[in-house]
Amino acid sequence: MVNTGDGLAAARARGRKGGRPSKLSSDQIELAQRLYDAGEHTVAQMAGMLKVPRTTVYGHLNKRVDIAPITQEITVVADPPAPLPTSRTCPTCGHEPTTRAEVAHQTADLAVAWLHADPDHRGTVASRHHCRHCEPGQPSFDVACSICGDGPILAGTLAEQAKNGNLTEPVQRWLSAAGWTVTPDRLCQGHA
């Protein structure tokens, strides 16, 4: 058995379950946390700076929850979601930003679609938007366009099923309905 020493203890303290070493150094994690707390950079921008997927950055951030999430009924999504309203209020938990920096941060967070398996309708995907106060924890999987790197993030069982990079049929249908090309490369609607 390999002794991972303090690295495993630190990973567990951050909420990581596995014993794999972090993809980010402690300095990178500290930088990402400072940028996240300042609210001046989106997670996608931080991931670009650190040259790692967004989900890696999400997995290392300490997301302080100040309010309890409000449960909301999941809507079955057969087609891609309509554009978000201009409201700065999070549609999932109702959080309203109070500072200009928080507005910029929340606007960027809400631009990301999180895809969830719909527990009431097997084989369907529900799209939700989360602010930093209610974003899902691990597991998550970043579905990235081969050109720009943008795309939705899979949560929960969808993320677990995509660990090897293969997307389930419901996810592929959602992407296709949203204008993506899924084979041979994943290309968003802007690059398809």
C-alpha positions as CSV (number, residue, x, y, z in Angstrom):
1,M,0.0,0.0,0.0
2,V,1.4,3.4,-1.0
3,N,1.5,6.0,1.8
4,T,0.1,9.2,0.5
5,G,0.7,10.9,3.8
6,D,-0.4,14.4,4.3
7,G,-1.7,14.8,0.7
8,L,-4.5,12.3,1.4
9,A,-5.4,14.0,4.7
10,A,-5.4,17.4,3.0
11,A,-7.5,16.1,0.1
12,R,-10.1,14.6,2.5
13,A,-10.1,17.9,4.5
14,R,-11.1,19.6,1.2
15,G,-13.9,17.1,0.7
16,R,-12.2,14.8,-1.8
17,K,-13.0,11.2,-1.4
18,G,-10.2,9.5,-3.4
19,G,-6.6,9.2,-2.6
20,R,-5.4,10.5,-6.0
21,P,-3.1,13.5,-5.8
22,S,-4.5,16.9,-6.6
23,K,-4.3,18.2,-10.2
24,L,-3.6,21.6,-8.7
25,S,-0.7,22.6,-6.4
26,S,-1.5,24.2,-3.1
27,D,-0.4,27.5,-4.6
28,Q,-2.8,27.1,-7.5
29,I,-5.6,26.1,-5.2
30,E,-4.9,29.2,-3.0
31,L,-4.9,31.4,-6.1
32,A,-8.1,30.0,-7.4
33,Q,-9.8,30.5,-4.0
34,R,-8.6,34.1,-3.8
35,L,-9.9,34.8,-7.3
36,Y,-13.2,33.0,-6.6
37,D,-13.7,34.9,-3.3
38,A,-13.0,38.2,-5.0
39,G,-15.7,37.5,-7.6
40,E,-13.7,39.1,-10.4
41,H,-13.0,35.9,-12.4
42,T,-15.3,33.2,-13.5
43,V,-14.5,29.5,-12.8
44,A,-14.0,29.1,-16.6
45,Q,-11.5,31.9,-16.6
46,M,-9.6,30.5,-13.7
47,A,-9.6,27.0,-15.3
48,G,-8.1,28.6,-18.5
49,M,-5.4,30.3,-16.4
50,L,-4.5,27.1,-14.6
51,K,-4.9,25.0,-17.8
52,V,-7.3,22.5,-16.2
53,P,-11.0,21.6,-16.7
54,R,-13.6,23.7,-14.9
55,T,-14.6,20.7,-12.8
56,T,-11.1,20.5,-11.4
57,V,-11.3,24.1,-10.2
58,Y,-14.9,23.6,-8.9
59,G,-13.7,20.5,-7.0
60,H,-11.0,22.5,-5.1
61,L,-13.0,25.6,-4.2
62,N,-14.4,26.2,-0.8
63,K,-17.9,27.3,-1.7
64,R,-19.2,28.9,1.5
65,V,-23.0,28.5,1.6
66,D,-24.6,31.5,3.3
67,I,-28.2,30.5,2.6
68,A,-30.1,27.2,2.5
69,P,-31.0,26.2,-1.0
70,I,-34.7,26.3,-1.8
71,T,-35.9,23.1,-3.3
72,Q,-37.6,23.5,-6.7
73,E,-39.4,21.1,-8.9
74,I,-37.3,19.9,-11.8
75,T,-38.8,20.6,-15.2
76,V,-38.4,17.9,-17.9
77,V,-36.3,19.3,-20.7
78,A,-36.8,17.7,-24.1
79,D,-35.4,20.7,-26.0
80,P,-32.5,23.0,-25.0
81,P,-33.4,25.6,-22.4
82,A,-34.5,29.0,-23.5
83,P,-32.1,31.9,-22.8
84,L,-31.9,32.9,-19.2
85,P,-34.0,35.9,-18.1
86,T,-31.9,39.0,-17.4
87,S,-32.6,38.7,-13.6
88,R,-29.5,38.4,-11.5
89,T,-31.4,36.1,-9.1
90,C,-30.4,32.5,-9.1
91,P,-33.3,30.5,-10.5
92,T,-32.4,27.5,-8.3
93,C,-31.8,28.9,-4.9
94,G,-33.1,32.5,-5.2
95,H,-29.8,34.1,-4.1
96,E,-29.6,37.8,-5.1
97,P,-26.1,39.3,-5.4
98,T,-25.5,42.4,-3.4
99,T,-22.3,43.9,-4.8
100,R,-21.1,44.7,-8.3
101,A,-18.3,42.1,-8.1
102,E,-20.8,39.4,-7.0
103,V,-23.2,40.3,-9.8
104,A,-20.4,39.7,-12.4
105,H,-19.5,36.4,-10.7
106,Q,-23.1,35.3,-10.5
107,T,-23.9,36.2,-14.1
108,A,-21.0,34.1,-15.2
109,D,-22.0,31.1,-13.0
110,L,-25.6,31.3,-14.2
111,A,-24.4,31.1,-17.8
112,V,-23.3,27.5,-17.3
113,A,-25.9,24.8,-17.9
114,W,-25.7,21.9,-15.4
115,L,-27.3,18.8,-16.7
116,H,-29.0,16.4,-14.2
117,A,-30.7,13.1,-14.7
118,D,-34.4,13.6,-14.2
119,P,-35.4,11.2,-11.4
120,D,-39.0,11.2,-12.4
121,H,-38.5,10.6,-16.1
122,R,-36.0,7.9,-16.9
123,G,-33.8,8.6,-19.9
124,T,-34.3,12.4,-19.8
125,V,-32.0,15.2,-18.9
126,A,-33.0,18.3,-16.9
127,S,-30.9,21.5,-17.4
128,R,-30.5,23.9,-14.4
129,H,-28.4,26.9,-13.7
130,H,-26.7,27.3,-10.3
131,C,-24.9,30.1,-8.5
132,R,-22.0,29.4,-6.3
133,H,-24.3,29.0,-3.3
134,C,-26.2,26.1,-4.8
135,E,-23.9,24.5,-7.4
136,P,-23.8,20.7,-7.1
137,G,-20.8,19.1,-5.5
138,Q,-18.8,16.2,-6.9
139,P,-19.1,14.2,-9.0
140,S,-19.1,16.5,-12.0
141,F,-18.0,16.2,-15.6
142,D,-17.1,19.0,-17.9
143,V,-18.5,18.6,-21.4
144,A,-16.2,20.9,-23.4
145,C,-16.3,22.0,-27.0
146,S,-13.1,20.8,-28.7
147,I,-12.5,24.4,-29.9
148,C,-13.6,26.9,-27.2
149,G,-13.8,24.7,-24.1
150,D,-17.2,25.9,-23.2
151,G,-20.2,23.6,-22.6
152,P,-22.5,22.2,-19.9
153,I,-21.4,20.4,-16.8
154,L,-22.8,17.0,-15.9
155,A,-23.8,16.4,-12.3
156,G,-24.5,13.3,-10.2
157,T,-25.1,10.1,-12.0
158,L,-24.6,11.6,-15.4
159,A,-21.1,12.7,-14.4
160,E,-20.4,9.2,-13.0
161,Q,-21.5,7.6,-16.2
162,A,-19.2,10.0,-18.3
163,K,-16.0,9.3,-16.3
164,N,-14.5,7.5,-19.3
165,G,-15.5,10.4,-21.7
166,N,-18.5,8.5,-23.2
167,L,-21.7,10.5,-22.9
168,T,-25.0,8.7,-22.4
169,E,-27.7,8.8,-25.0
170,P,-29.9,11.3,-23.1
171,V,-26.9,13.7,-22.8
172,Q,-26.1,13.3,-26.5
173,R,-29.8,14.0,-27.4
174,W,-29.7,17.2,-25.3
175,L,-26.5,18.4,-26.9
176,S,-27.8,17.7,-30.4
177,A,-31.0,19.6,-29.6
178,A,-28.9,22.5,-28.4
179,G,-27.1,22.6,-31.8
180,W,-23.9,20.6,-30.8
181,T,-22.1,18.1,-33.0
182,V,-21.2,15.1,-30.8
183,T,-19.2,13.0,-33.2
184,P,-16.5,12.7,-34.2
185,D,-15.5,15.8,-32.1
186,R,-17.7,17.6,-29.6
187,L,-18.4,21.0,-31.0
188,C,-20.7,23.6,-29.5
189,Q,-23.4,25.3,-31.5
190,G,-21.0,28.2,-32.3
191,H,-18.4,25.9,-33.8
192,A,-20.5,23.0,-35.2
